[in-house]
Amino acid sequence: MTPFEVFLLGLVATVFAVAIVALRFPRGRAEWPLDARRTAWLLISGLTAVVVFALSYAATRDVRWPDFVTVTFVVVSLCLALLVAVSVFLPQGLRARP
């Protein structure tokens, strides 16, 4: 995927997201319920989804992956190791701020 294609994909995704928001809130800022900080957070989250999509597309196009069973075994093993590490180093668990 060339940089131009990545840029074009991001542009199309941004226009699509703005179009969906414009359909929901046709009068613009007067009806928008979020403040500027939450709006920026929402846009960054959407951009993250676009970047993940572009990277997963590039990974499936350019990389020859092993068999599905091998990939599943590695992913499950890593998840279990992460759970064990969290339980050992954080016995109280992960807590979100109230």
One Martini backbone bead per residue (centre of mass of N, CA, C, O) as a GRO file, in nm:
protein
   98
    1MET     BB    1   0.094   0.039   0.026
    2THR     BB    2   0.075   0.348  -0.041
    3PRO     BB    3   0.070   0.660   0.084
    4PHE     BB    4  -0.168   0.750  -0.090
    5GLU     BB    5  -0.364   0.523  -0.006
    6VAL     BB    6  -0.366   0.592   0.293
    7PHE     BB    7  -0.467   0.880   0.259
    8LEU     BB    8  -0.728   0.806   0.107
    9LEU     BB    9  -0.847   0.627   0.327
   10GLY     BB   10  -0.855   0.847   0.547
   11LEU     BB   11  -1.033   1.048   0.391
   12VAL     BB   12  -1.279   0.865   0.352
   13ALA     BB   13  -1.326   0.803   0.653
   14THR     BB   14  -1.368   1.097   0.741
   15VAL     BB   15  -1.606   1.164   0.557
   16PHE     BB   16  -1.788   0.939   0.662
   17ALA     BB   17  -1.796   1.028   0.961
   18VAL     BB   18  -1.905   1.315   0.907
   19ALA     BB   19  -2.165   1.222   0.765
   20ILE     BB   20  -2.288   1.072   1.004
   21VAL     BB   21  -2.292   1.314   1.197
   22ALA     BB   22  -2.459   1.503   1.006
   23LEU     BB   23  -2.716   1.327   1.017
   24ARG     BB   24  -2.755   1.347   1.332
   25PHE     BB   25  -2.633   1.668   1.322
   26PRO     BB   26  -2.746   1.916   1.117
   27ARG     BB   27  -2.677   2.191   1.305
   28GLY     BB   28  -2.432   2.107   1.466
   29ARG     BB   29  -2.304   2.254   1.745
   30ALA     BB   30  -2.584   2.303   1.883
   31GLU     BB   31  -2.631   1.965   1.907
   32TRP     BB   32  -2.368   1.895   2.029
   33PRO     BB   33  -2.282   1.714   2.335
   34LEU     BB   34  -1.976   1.768   2.310
   35ASP     BB   35  -1.681   1.857   2.385
   36ALA     BB   36  -1.370   1.915   2.263
   37ARG     BB   37  -1.220   1.681   2.404
   38ARG     BB   38  -1.422   1.451   2.326
   39THR     BB   39  -1.404   1.498   2.024
   40ALA     BB   40  -1.104   1.437   1.990
   41TRP     BB   41  -1.119   1.151   2.107
   42LEU     BB   42  -1.310   1.044   1.887
   43LEU     BB   43  -1.122   1.100   1.642
   44ILE     BB   44  -0.881   0.930   1.740
   45SER     BB   45  -1.033   0.663   1.750
   46GLY     BB   46  -1.104   0.655   1.450
   47LEU     BB   47  -0.810   0.669   1.346
   48THR     BB   48  -0.720   0.408   1.477
   49ALA     BB   49  -0.904   0.224   1.311
   50VAL     BB   50  -0.779   0.296   1.037
   51VAL     BB   51  -0.489   0.206   1.100
   52VAL     BB   52  -0.555  -0.088   1.165
   53PHE     BB   53  -0.673  -0.153   0.889
   54ALA     BB   54  -0.422  -0.082   0.719
   55LEU     BB   55  -0.224  -0.277   0.864
   56SER     BB   56  -0.386  -0.539   0.814
   57TYR     BB   57  -0.375  -0.519   0.510
   58ALA     BB   58  -0.066  -0.518   0.482
   59ALA     BB   59  -0.017  -0.788   0.634
   60THR     BB   60  -0.193  -0.970   0.436
   61ARG     BB   61  -0.037  -0.887   0.170
   62ASP     BB   62   0.293  -0.916   0.255
   63VAL     BB   63   0.250  -1.160   0.448
   64ARG     BB   64   0.345  -1.487   0.531
   65TRP     BB   65   0.151  -1.695   0.697
   66PRO     BB   66   0.082  -1.922   0.895
   67ASP     BB   67  -0.103  -2.133   1.014
   68PHE     BB   68  -0.392  -2.106   1.193
   69VAL     BB   69  -0.310  -2.285   1.434
   70THR     BB   70  -0.047  -2.139   1.500
   71VAL     BB   71  -0.162  -1.857   1.550
   72THR     BB   72  -0.361  -1.938   1.771
   73PHE     BB   73  -0.154  -2.051   1.970
   74VAL     BB   74   0.009  -1.790   2.008
   75VAL     BB   75  -0.221  -1.603   2.102
   76VAL     BB   76  -0.313  -1.771   2.347
   77SER     BB   77  -0.040  -1.779   2.491
   78LEU     BB   78  -0.010  -1.471   2.525
   79CYS     BB   79  -0.271  -1.426   2.686
   80LEU     BB   80  -0.198  -1.612   2.923
   81ALA     BB   81   0.064  -1.466   3.000
   82LEU     BB   82  -0.075  -1.196   3.062
   83LEU     BB   83  -0.259  -1.301   3.288
   84VAL     BB   84  -0.032  -1.402   3.472
   85ALA     BB   85   0.115  -1.130   3.501
   86VAL     BB   86  -0.122  -0.978   3.628
   87SER     BB   87  -0.164  -1.172   3.873
   88VAL     BB   88   0.126  -1.131   3.990
   89PHE     BB   89   0.168  -0.800   3.973
   90LEU     BB   90  -0.173  -0.763   4.004
   91PRO     BB   91  -0.372  -0.878   4.249
   92GLN     BB   92  -0.603  -0.645   4.234
   93GLY     BB   93  -0.590  -0.546   3.958
   94LEU     BB   94  -0.751  -0.356   3.728
   95ARG     BB   95  -0.808  -0.006   3.775
   96ALA     BB   96  -1.029   0.232   3.745
   97ARG     BB   97  -1.114   0.538   3.756
   98PRO     BB   98  -1.387   0.699   3.918
   0.00000   0.00000   0.00000
